[in-house]
Amino acid sequence: MSKTQRTREICALAPIVPVLVIDDAKDARPLAEALVAGGLPALEVTLRTPAALDAIRAMSQVPGGVVGAGTLVTPDDVRAAKEAGAQFGVSPGATDALIAACEAEGLPLLPGAATASEAMRLLEQGYDMLKFFPAEASGGAPALKAIGAPLPQITYCPTGGVSPANARDYLSLSNVVCAGGSWVAPKQMVLDQDWAGIETLAREASKLMD
């Protein structure tokens, strides 16, 4: 049985999952509101800044949003993310301890894999919706297409180097559900509190599979 049905449902909400690095928690709610209004409801807040957990708490209050925690590396990360209100988790790779923690906390996980062997190992554990990371550095859309040929039962969210210039290359693949991208929330736009501009970028990204 797949352990990633809920993860796949979240990934299928929109073509792009914004990958967000938030430095100031006060920006979290208006940022989430802009992205959701633009048609990108699934949001990944990376645990790379001291403000990340507070940002997840704030974003989890935004109607229509589904907020997840990215850069999960340890079981402590998982517990903290769940406590903050994260509805799903994303990791750059996968370890048995991390998977066990997510299952214990009931946190749907999008685990990372860059090779066929990593993907097959996760499939053995019941995970068939994976993050292909780092996407561009691992060979980009051609590599992901090649991995998909012998492993058609696994689907992906490629992340890492995905941009407006190459997003459609990934999204056109039969084994891709969505892609992770940071361009929909540029740091300068967040600093300028240009929420209308971010909503416009989100709306454009939401139509990438049209």
N, C-alpha and C positions, 0 to 999 in steps of 0.2 A: 504494500500500500504506500502511496506517495505521502510523504510528510510535508510536502510543499504545496498542497492544494491552496491553502489560504495565501501563501506567498505569491502564487501564480495569479490568483484573483486580484491581489493588490497591484501586481506588475501590469495586469491587463487594463487597469483603469485609464491609462494614457500612454502615448508612445514614449514619453520622456519622464524619468524620475529625476527631479532636481537633486543634485548632490551639493549640500550646503555646508559651508564653513562659516560659522557665526561667531563673531568676536564680541558682540554686545547683545545681551538677551533682550534689551528694549526693542531691538529691530525684529525680533522673532515673529511676533504676532502680525504686524503689518506686512512683513515679507510673506508669511504663509497665506494671508488673506489675498495678496496680489497674485500669488502663484495659483491658488485654488480658483480665484475668479477668472484667471486666464486659461483654465482647463487642465491644470496639472495637480490633481489632488493628493497623489502619493509623494511624500517629501522625505528625503533622507538627510538627517542632521548628523554630520560626522563628529565623532567624539575626539576632535583634535584641538579643541579650545576649552578653557575653563568655563566658558559660558554655555557649552553645549547642552548640559542636562537642564539648565534653567530654560534654554531655548525650546527644548522638547516639551517641557511643562507648559510653556506659553502657547506653543503651536498646537498642542493637543486639545486646546480649548476652541480652536477655530472650526466652525461648522463646515462640514464637507471635506475636511482634510483627513488624511491618514498618515500619521507621522511615525517615521522609523528612525532607529539609531544606526549610523554607519560606523565603520572602523571598529567593530567589536573584535577584541583580541583575546580577552581573558573572561573567565566566569564572573569576576567582579564587574566587568563592563556590562555584562548581560543583566545582572541583578540591578545595577544602578539605572540602566536604560529602562528596564521594566518598571521600576519604582517611579521613574520620572514620567511615565505615561506612554512610552514607545509601544506602538502596535505591531511592529515588525523589526527585525534586525538584519544588518548587512555586514558581512565580514570580507576582508581582502583574500582570505584563504579559509581553511577549516582545520580544526583539531578535534580530537575526540572529546576533550574537556569542554571546549566551546559548544559543540553540538549537544552534549549532555546537559550543560547549563541552560541552553535555550529550551530544550525539551522539558526540563524540570520547571522552568518558569512559564512554560506555555507561550513562548515568544516565537512566532513564525520566523524562520531564518532563510536568508538568501546567502548561501555560502559561496565563497570565491573559488574558482578553478581556472587554470590557464592551460592545462594539458589534458589529453585523453585519459591518462592514468588517474589524474586527480578527479576528473569527472566520473570515471567508472567506479572509483572508490566511494564517492558520495552517492552514486546510484545504488550501490550495494547497501548503503545505510538508509535508503528510502528517499533520497533527495534527487529530484529530477528537474528542478527549476534552480538554475545556478547563475552566479555572477561571473561573466568572463572578464577577468582582470589580470594584468593591465591590458586592455583590449588592443590598442594600437601597438604597444611595445611587443605584444605577443603575436603580431602578424596581421592584426586588423581583420576586416570582414572576410578576406580570402581564407585566413586560417580558421576562423569560426565556421565558415561554410565547409571546409575540409573535415573538421572534427565532427560536424553534424552528419556527414554521409554515413559513417559506420555506427553512429549513436543517435538515431533519429528520435529516440524516446526522451532525450534530454533537451530542454529549452533554456534559453539564456537571457540575461540582461547584461549586454556588454557595457563596460564602464572603464574610463581611463583613456583620455585622448579623443573621446567622441565629441564632435562639433557639428555645427550646422552644415559644414562642408561635406562631412562623411556620414552623418546620421542615417540618411536614406539607404546608404550601402548596407548598413547593419540591419535596419528595419525591414529591408526587402528579403532577408533570409528567412527560410521556413522555420528555422530553429530559434528565432529571436522574437520575444514577446514585447520587449521595450528596451530602452537604452538609458543609461545614467549619464547626466550631463550637468556641468556646472555653469555653462554659459548663460543660462536663463536667469541667473542672479549674480551679475558681475559685481566684484567688490566695490568698485567706484559708485555704481548705482545704489548699492546698499548704503554706503557712506553718505551719499547725497540724498538718501531717503526718496529716491525716484521710484515710488511704488507703481505709478502709472506706466513708466517705461518697462519695469519688470513684468507687469501684467501683459503688456504688448508682446514681449519676448516669449512669455509663457503661451500666449494664444497662438503665436506662430509655430512654436514647438508642438503644440497640441494637435496641429494639422499635418504633421509630418507623414502620417500614414494614410492621409486622404488621397 
